[in-house]
Amino acid sequence: LAAMVFLWGARLSVYLTWRNWGIPEDYRYRAMRDHHGDSFAWKSFFTVFLLQGFLTWFISLPLQVAMASDIPVPWDGLALVGVVVFLAGLSFESVGDWELARFKAKPENKGKVMDQGLWRYTRHPNYFGDALLWWGIFVTALPAPNVLYTALSPLVMTLLLMKVSGVPLLEKRLVETRPNYAEYVRKTPAFF
Protein backbone atom coordinates (compact mmCIF):
# COMPACT_ATOMS: atom_id res chain seq x y z
CA LEU A 1 0.00 0.00 0.00
CA ALA A 2 2.80 2.42 0.85
CA ALA A 3 4.51 1.63 -2.46
CA MET A 4 1.28 2.27 -4.36
CA VAL A 5 0.84 5.71 -2.82
CA PHE A 6 4.54 6.47 -3.33
CA LEU A 7 4.24 5.62 -7.05
CA TRP A 8 1.15 7.79 -7.40
CA GLY A 9 2.72 10.75 -5.58
CA ALA A 10 6.10 10.47 -7.29
CA ARG A 11 4.54 10.31 -10.77
CA LEU A 12 2.30 13.27 -10.08
CA SER A 13 5.12 15.34 -8.54
CA VAL A 14 7.50 14.70 -11.44
CA TYR A 15 4.80 15.40 -14.02
CA LEU A 16 3.58 18.63 -12.41
CA THR A 17 7.13 19.89 -11.90
CA TRP A 18 7.97 19.17 -15.54
CA ARG A 19 4.71 20.71 -16.82
CA ASN A 20 4.84 23.86 -14.68
CA TRP A 21 8.57 24.60 -14.52
CA GLY A 22 9.11 28.28 -15.32
CA ILE A 23 5.40 28.96 -15.79
CA PRO A 24 3.73 31.71 -13.71
CA GLU A 25 1.15 31.01 -11.04
CA ASP A 26 -1.84 28.84 -12.01
CA TYR A 27 -4.66 30.91 -13.54
CA ARG A 28 -7.12 29.69 -10.88
CA TYR A 29 -4.99 31.08 -8.05
CA ARG A 30 -4.45 34.33 -9.94
CA ALA A 31 -8.25 34.66 -10.31
CA MET A 32 -8.69 34.00 -6.57
CA ARG A 33 -5.98 36.56 -5.77
CA ASP A 34 -7.69 39.17 -7.96
CA HIS A 35 -11.13 38.38 -6.58
CA HIS A 36 -10.21 38.41 -2.88
CA GLY A 37 -7.59 41.17 -2.91
CA ASP A 38 -6.00 41.78 0.50
CA SER A 39 -7.94 38.92 2.12
CA PHE A 40 -6.49 36.35 -0.32
CA ALA A 41 -3.99 34.93 2.20
CA TRP A 42 -6.64 34.08 4.80
CA LYS A 43 -9.27 32.94 2.32
CA SER A 44 -6.80 30.69 0.50
CA PHE A 45 -5.58 29.33 3.84
CA PHE A 46 -9.09 28.07 4.59
CA THR A 47 -10.48 27.33 1.11
CA VAL A 48 -7.34 25.84 -0.43
CA PHE A 49 -4.82 24.62 2.15
CA LEU A 50 -7.03 23.46 5.05
CA LEU A 51 -9.63 22.04 2.65
CA GLN A 52 -6.98 20.12 0.69
CA GLY A 53 -5.41 18.89 3.93
CA PHE A 54 -8.76 17.58 5.13
CA LEU A 55 -9.50 15.96 1.77
CA THR A 56 -6.06 14.32 1.72
CA TRP A 57 -6.72 12.88 5.16
CA PHE A 58 -10.23 11.71 4.22
CA ILE A 59 -9.39 10.23 0.82
CA SER A 60 -6.40 8.34 2.25
CA LEU A 61 -8.47 6.74 5.06
CA PRO A 62 -8.36 3.22 3.53
CA LEU A 63 -4.58 3.43 3.45
CA GLN A 64 -4.38 4.81 6.99
CA VAL A 65 -6.74 2.23 8.49
CA ALA A 66 -5.03 -0.70 6.78
CA MET A 67 -1.51 0.44 7.65
CA ALA A 68 -2.41 1.22 11.27
CA SER A 69 -3.90 -2.25 11.75
CA ASP A 70 -2.01 -4.77 13.87
CA ILE A 71 -3.14 -7.43 11.40
CA PRO A 72 -1.12 -7.30 8.16
CA VAL A 73 -3.07 -7.00 4.93
CA PRO A 74 -2.80 -10.43 3.28
CA TRP A 75 -1.37 -10.73 -0.19
CA ASP A 76 -4.26 -12.63 -1.75
CA GLY A 77 -6.54 -12.51 -4.77
CA LEU A 78 -8.32 -9.39 -3.53
CA ALA A 79 -5.01 -7.58 -3.06
CA LEU A 80 -4.00 -8.59 -6.57
CA VAL A 81 -7.27 -7.21 -7.98
CA GLY A 82 -6.63 -3.95 -6.10
CA VAL A 83 -3.09 -3.69 -7.46
CA VAL A 84 -4.31 -4.34 -11.02
CA VAL A 85 -7.01 -1.65 -10.66
CA PHE A 86 -4.41 0.73 -9.20
CA LEU A 87 -1.96 0.05 -12.05
CA ALA A 88 -4.72 0.54 -14.63
CA GLY A 89 -5.48 3.92 -13.05
CA LEU A 90 -1.82 4.91 -12.89
CA SER A 91 -1.44 3.89 -16.54
CA PHE A 92 -4.48 5.94 -17.58
CA GLU A 93 -3.10 9.00 -15.79
CA SER A 94 0.40 8.58 -17.18
CA VAL A 95 -0.55 7.79 -20.77
CA GLY A 96 -3.27 10.46 -20.84
CA ASP A 97 -0.88 13.15 -19.58
CA TRP A 98 1.84 12.02 -22.00
CA GLU A 99 -0.56 12.02 -24.97
CA LEU A 100 -1.88 15.47 -24.10
CA ALA A 101 1.64 16.91 -23.65
CA ARG A 102 2.69 15.56 -27.08
CA PHE A 103 -0.50 16.97 -28.65
CA LYS A 104 -0.01 20.42 -27.10
CA ALA A 105 3.67 20.52 -28.13
CA LYS A 106 2.69 20.68 -31.81
CA PRO A 107 1.95 24.28 -32.89
CA GLU A 108 -0.61 23.10 -35.46
CA ASN A 109 -2.79 21.78 -32.60
CA LYS A 110 -3.19 25.18 -30.87
CA GLY A 111 -6.89 25.70 -30.14
CA LYS A 112 -7.80 22.17 -31.24
CA VAL A 113 -9.44 19.45 -29.18
CA MET A 114 -7.41 16.40 -28.20
CA ASP A 115 -9.51 13.39 -29.26
CA GLN A 116 -6.85 10.78 -30.03
CA GLY A 117 -5.53 7.79 -28.05
CA LEU A 118 -7.21 7.43 -24.66
CA TRP A 119 -8.88 10.80 -25.23
CA ARG A 120 -11.24 9.26 -27.79
CA TYR A 121 -12.69 7.00 -25.05
CA THR A 122 -12.81 9.47 -22.17
CA ARG A 123 -12.53 13.25 -22.10
CA HIS A 124 -10.47 13.00 -18.93
CA PRO A 125 -8.22 9.91 -18.83
CA ASN A 126 -6.10 11.52 -16.11
CA TYR A 127 -9.10 12.12 -13.82
CA PHE A 128 -10.54 8.70 -14.62
CA GLY A 129 -7.15 7.15 -13.83
CA ASP A 130 -6.89 9.05 -10.55
CA ALA A 131 -10.30 7.80 -9.43
CA LEU A 132 -9.42 4.26 -10.51
CA LEU A 133 -6.16 4.18 -8.59
CA TRP A 134 -7.84 5.31 -5.35
CA TRP A 135 -10.40 2.52 -5.82
CA GLY A 136 -7.45 0.15 -6.32
CA ILE A 137 -5.90 1.28 -3.03
CA PHE A 138 -9.25 0.74 -1.30
CA VAL A 139 -9.65 -2.77 -2.74
CA THR A 140 -6.07 -3.68 -1.80
CA ALA A 141 -6.66 -2.47 1.77
CA LEU A 142 -10.08 -4.15 2.03
CA PRO A 143 -8.94 -7.33 3.83
CA ALA A 144 -7.68 -5.25 6.77
CA PRO A 145 -10.11 -4.83 9.69
CA ASN A 146 -12.52 -1.88 9.47
CA VAL A 147 -11.46 -0.77 5.97
CA LEU A 148 -14.94 -1.42 4.56
CA TYR A 149 -16.09 1.63 6.54
CA THR A 150 -13.75 3.81 4.49
CA ALA A 151 -15.52 3.16 1.16
CA LEU A 152 -16.71 6.76 1.19
CA SER A 153 -13.11 7.86 0.61
CA PRO A 154 -12.70 6.69 -3.01
CA LEU A 155 -16.36 7.50 -3.64
CA VAL A 156 -15.84 11.12 -2.55
CA MET A 157 -12.68 11.34 -4.67
CA THR A 158 -14.57 10.06 -7.71
CA LEU A 159 -17.47 12.46 -7.15
CA LEU A 160 -15.12 15.42 -6.66
CA LEU A 161 -13.34 14.63 -9.92
CA MET A 162 -16.55 14.03 -11.87
CA LYS A 163 -18.90 16.63 -10.40
CA VAL A 164 -17.04 19.34 -8.45
CA SER A 165 -13.40 20.26 -8.95
CA GLY A 166 -12.20 18.18 -11.89
CA VAL A 167 -14.40 17.84 -14.94
CA PRO A 168 -16.82 20.78 -14.39
CA LEU A 169 -14.15 23.43 -13.74
CA LEU A 170 -11.95 22.35 -16.62
CA GLU A 171 -14.77 21.88 -19.11
CA LYS A 172 -16.29 25.28 -18.38
CA ARG A 173 -13.03 26.83 -19.57
CA LEU A 174 -12.58 24.44 -22.51
CA VAL A 175 -16.05 25.14 -23.92
CA GLU A 176 -15.10 28.84 -23.98
CA THR A 177 -11.63 28.39 -25.51
CA ARG A 178 -12.05 25.43 -27.91
CA PRO A 179 -14.67 25.87 -30.66
CA ASN A 180 -15.10 22.12 -31.27
CA TYR A 181 -15.24 21.11 -27.62
CA ALA A 182 -19.06 20.99 -27.46
CA GLU A 183 -19.05 18.39 -30.27
CA TYR A 184 -16.37 16.41 -28.44
CA VAL A 185 -18.54 16.47 -25.28
CA ARG A 186 -21.50 15.18 -27.30
CA LYS A 187 -19.64 12.14 -28.66
CA THR A 188 -17.16 11.27 -25.86
CA PRO A 189 -18.04 10.29 -22.29
CA ALA A 190 -16.57 12.48 -19.55
CA PHE A 191 -15.17 9.60 -17.54
CA PHE A 192 -15.82 6.12 -18.90
Kinemage of the C-alpha trace (Angstrom):
@kinemage 1
@onewidth
@group {chain A} dominant
@subgroup {mainchain}
@vectorlist {calphas} color= white
{ca leu a 1} P 0.000 0.000 0.000
{ca ala a 2} L 2.796 2.425 0.848
{ca ala a 3} L 4.510 1.630 -2.461
{ca met a 4} L 1.282 2.272 -4.359
{ca val a 5} L 0.844 5.714 -2.818
{ca phe a 6} L 4.544 6.466 -3.332
{ca leu a 7} L 4.245 5.619 -7.048
{ca trp a 8} L 1.154 7.793 -7.403
{ca gly a 9} L 2.718 10.754 -5.578
{ca ala a 10} L 6.103 10.474 -7.294
{ca arg a 11} L 4.540 10.307 -10.771
{ca leu a 12} L 2.296 13.272 -10.075
{ca ser a 13} L 5.118 15.335 -8.538
{ca val a 14} L 7.497 14.699 -11.437
{ca tyr a 15} L 4.805 15.404 -14.023
{ca leu a 16} L 3.579 18.633 -12.412
{ca thr a 17} L 7.129 19.885 -11.897
{ca trp a 18} L 7.967 19.174 -15.544
{ca arg a 19} L 4.712 20.713 -16.818
{ca asn a 20} L 4.837 23.858 -14.678
{ca trp a 21} L 8.574 24.603 -14.521
{ca gly a 22} L 9.110 28.279 -15.322
{ca ile a 23} L 5.396 28.961 -15.786
{ca pro a 24} L 3.732 31.706 -13.710
{ca glu a 25} L 1.146 31.008 -11.036
{ca asp a 26} L -1.842 28.837 -12.007
{ca tyr a 27} L -4.662 30.910 -13.536
{ca arg a 28} L -7.120 29.694 -10.879
{ca tyr a 29} L -4.987 31.081 -8.048
{ca arg a 30} L -4.447 34.327 -9.944
{ca ala a 31} L -8.247 34.656 -10.309
{ca met a 32} L -8.687 34.000 -6.570
{ca arg a 33} L -5.985 36.562 -5.769
{ca asp a 34} L -7.687 39.173 -7.964
{ca his a 35} L -11.134 38.385 -6.583
{ca his a 36} L -10.206 38.411 -2.878
{ca gly a 37} L -7.586 41.166 -2.911
{ca asp a 38} L -6.005 41.785 0.502
{ca ser a 39} L -7.936 38.920 2.122
{ca phe a 40} L -6.495 36.350 -0.322
{ca ala a 41} L -3.986 34.932 2.198
{ca trp a 42} L -6.638 34.080 4.798
{ca lys a 43} L -9.268 32.942 2.324
{ca ser a 44} L -6.803 30.693 0.504
{ca phe a 45} L -5.576 29.325 3.840
{ca phe a 46} L -9.086 28.065 4.589
{ca thr a 47} L -10.477 27.331 1.110
{ca val a 48} L -7.338 25.836 -0.429
{ca phe a 49} L -4.824 24.618 2.147
{ca leu a 50} L -7.031 23.462 5.048
{ca leu a 51} L -9.627 22.041 2.652
{ca gln a 52} L -6.979 20.116 0.693
{ca gly a 53} L -5.407 18.891 3.932
{ca phe a 54} L -8.763 17.579 5.132
{ca leu a 55} L -9.495 15.959 1.766
{ca thr a 56} L -6.058 14.322 1.718
{ca trp a 57} L -6.720 12.878 5.161
{ca phe a 58} L -10.229 11.713 4.220
{ca ile a 59} L -9.389 10.227 0.821
{ca ser a 60} L -6.405 8.339 2.251
{ca leu a 61} L -8.469 6.740 5.058
{ca pro a 62} L -8.362 3.217 3.528
{ca leu a 63} L -4.581 3.433 3.447
{ca gln a 64} L -4.379 4.809 6.989
{ca val a 65} L -6.741 2.234 8.490
{ca ala a 66} L -5.026 -0.698 6.778
{ca met a 67} L -1.511 0.444 7.647
{ca ala a 68} L -2.410 1.219 11.268
{ca ser a 69} L -3.896 -2.254 11.753
{ca asp a 70} L -2.005 -4.772 13.871
{ca ile a 71} L -3.135 -7.429 11.403
{ca pro a 72} L -1.115 -7.302 8.160
{ca val a 73} L -3.068 -7.000 4.930
{ca pro a 74} L -2.801 -10.428 3.281
{ca trp a 75} L -1.369 -10.730 -0.190
{ca asp a 76} L -4.259 -12.634 -1.746
{ca gly a 77} L -6.536 -12.506 -4.770
{ca leu a 78} L -8.317 -9.394 -3.525
{ca ala a 79} L -5.013 -7.580 -3.060
{ca leu a 80} L -3.999 -8.591 -6.570
{ca val a 81} L -7.273 -7.209 -7.983
{ca gly a 82} L -6.631 -3.953 -6.104
{ca val a 83} L -3.092 -3.688 -7.462
{ca val a 84} L -4.312 -4.338 -11.018
{ca val a 85} L -7.008 -1.647 -10.657
{ca phe a 86} L -4.408 0.726 -9.204
{ca leu a 87} L -1.956 0.052 -12.048
{ca ala a 88} L -4.716 0.536 -14.625
{ca gly a 89} L -5.479 3.916 -13.046
{ca leu a 90} L -1.820 4.909 -12.890
{ca ser a 91} L -1.441 3.892 -16.537
{ca phe a 92} L -4.484 5.943 -17.585
{ca glu a 93} L -3.105 8.996 -15.794
{ca ser a 94} L 0.397 8.579 -17.177
{ca val a 95} L -0.548 7.790 -20.767
{ca gly a 96} L -3.267 10.460 -20.836
{ca asp a 97} L -0.876 13.148 -19.576
{ca trp a 98} L 1.842 12.024 -22.002
{ca glu a 99} L -0.560 12.025 -24.968
{ca leu a 100} L -1.876 15.475 -24.102
{ca ala a 101} L 1.635 16.908 -23.651
{ca arg a 102} L 2.687 15.562 -27.077
{ca phe a 103} L -0.499 16.968 -28.648
{ca lys a 104} L -0.007 20.424 -27.096
{ca ala a 105} L 3.667 20.519 -28.128
{ca lys a 106} L 2.693 20.685 -31.808
{ca pro a 107} L 1.945 24.278 -32.890
{ca glu a 108} L -0.606 23.097 -35.460
{ca asn a 109} L -2.789 21.782 -32.598
{ca lys a 110} L -3.191 25.175 -30.873
{ca gly a 111} L -6.891 25.698 -30.144
{ca lys a 112} L -7.802 22.175 -31.236
{ca val a 113} L -9.439 19.445 -29.175
{ca met a 114} L -7.411 16.397 -28.197
{ca asp a 115} L -9.508 13.393 -29.255
{ca gln a 116} L -6.849 10.776 -30.029
{ca gly a 117} L -5.533 7.793 -28.049
{ca leu a 118} L -7.210 7.433 -24.661
{ca trp a 119} L -8.878 10.795 -25.228
{ca arg a 120} L -11.236 9.259 -27.791
{ca tyr a 121} L -12.691 6.996 -25.054
{ca thr a 122} L -12.806 9.469 -22.172
{ca arg a 123} L -12.529 13.249 -22.101
{ca his a 124} L -10.465 12.995 -18.927
{ca pro a 125} L -8.220 9.907 -18.826
{ca asn a 126} L -6.096 11.518 -16.109
{ca tyr a 127} L -9.099 12.122 -13.821
{ca phe a 128} L -10.537 8.700 -14.620
{ca gly a 129} L -7.147 7.153 -13.833
{ca asp a 130} L -6.890 9.047 -10.549
{ca ala a 131} L -10.300 7.799 -9.430
{ca leu a 132} L -9.421 4.265 -10.507
{ca leu a 133} L -6.159 4.176 -8.588
{ca trp a 134} L -7.841 5.311 -5.346
{ca trp a 135} L -10.397 2.522 -5.818
{ca gly a 136} L -7.449 0.147 -6.319
{ca ile a 137} L -5.900 1.283 -3.032
{ca phe a 138} L -9.246 0.742 -1.300
{ca val a 139} L -9.649 -2.767 -2.741
{ca thr a 140} L -6.070 -3.680 -1.802
{ca ala a 141} L -6.664 -2.470 1.770
{ca leu a 142} L -10.082 -4.149 2.029
{ca pro a 143} L -8.945 -7.332 3.834
{ca ala a 144} L -7.683 -5.248 6.773
{ca pro a 145} L -10.113 -4.826 9.690
{ca asn a 146} L -12.524 -1.876 9.468
{ca val a 147} L -11.460 -0.765 5.971
{ca leu a 148} L -14.937 -1.419 4.564
{ca tyr a 149} L -16.092 1.626 6.541
{ca thr a 150} L -13.754 3.815 4.489
{ca ala a 151} L -15.524 3.160 1.163
{ca leu a 152} L -16.709 6.762 1.192
{ca ser a 153} L -13.105 7.860 0.613
{ca pro a 154} L -12.696 6.686 -3.012
{ca leu a 155} L -16.361 7.498 -3.641
{ca val a 156} L -15.843 11.119 -2.550
{ca met a 157} L -12.683 11.342 -4.674
{ca thr a 158} L -14.572 10.057 -7.710
{ca leu a 159} L -17.469 12.464 -7.154
{ca leu a 160} L -15.115 15.417 -6.660
{ca leu a 161} L -13.340 14.635 -9.919
{ca met a 162} L -16.549 14.032 -11.869
{ca lys a 163} L -18.903 16.633 -10.398
{ca val a 164} L -17.044 19.336 -8.452
{ca ser a 165} L -13.397 20.257 -8.952
{ca gly a 166} L -12.196 18.177 -11.889
{ca val a 167} L -14.400 17.839 -14.942
{ca pro a 168} L -16.820 20.781 -14.391
{ca leu a 169} L -14.152 23.427 -13.741
{ca leu a 170} L -11.949 22.346 -16.616
{ca glu a 171} L -14.774 21.881 -19.114
{ca lys a 172} L -16.288 25.275 -18.381
{ca arg a 173} L -13.030 26.834 -19.570
{ca leu a 174} L -12.575 24.443 -22.514
{ca val a 175} L -16.052 25.142 -23.920
{ca glu a 176} L -15.100 28.840 -23.981
{ca thr a 177} L -11.626 28.388 -25.506
{ca arg a 178} L -12.054 25.433 -27.910
{ca pro a 179} L -14.668 25.875 -30.656
{ca asn a 180} L -15.095 22.119 -31.269
{ca tyr a 181} L -15.236 21.107 -27.623
{ca ala a 182} L -19.062 20.986 -27.465
{ca glu a 183} L -19.055 18.390 -30.269
{ca tyr a 184} L -16.367 16.411 -28.439
{ca val a 185} L -18.545 16.467 -25.279
{ca arg a 186} L -21.499 15.175 -27.298
{ca lys a 187} L -19.645 12.141 -28.659
{ca thr a 188} L -17.159 11.273 -25.863
{ca pro a 189} L -18.044 10.293 -22.291
{ca ala a 190} L -16.575 12.478 -19.546
{ca phe a 191} L -15.172 9.596 -17.541
{ca phe a 192} L -15.819 6.121 -18.903
